[in-house]
């Protein structure tokens, strides 16, 4: 099972996504995002290593980003890979992705 550590940085917290973000990664990702929400710290999600992304992981990310936006918690996506972007696009969610703060 994949786990995601919530790393503390000078600017808040960070979650680094794995290369394979399949169904098994969805629940641990949800847990890490809930931990970040509870900590009320700015969050950066590193997505540069993603080679494959499943629908459940996209759903978790969209739900997490929505919750962060509702609580005015800063959220940033860092270096999304082409596979990450393509996965959102394949589901018709590219417009959602474009609304996020993305750092290349």
FENZICOR-V276492 format. One record per helix or strand of 2 or more residues. SS is the DSSP state (~ for helix, > for strand). FROM is the first residue (numbers start at 1). LEN is the number of residues. If there is no record, write none. Layout:
# FENZICOR-V276492
ss/from/len
SS/FROM/LEN
SS/FROM/LEN
This chain:
# FENZICOR-V276492
ss/from/len
>/7/3
>/12/5
>/20/2
~/23/17
>/43/4
>/52/2
~/55/16
>/75/4
~/82/9
~/94/5
>/101/3
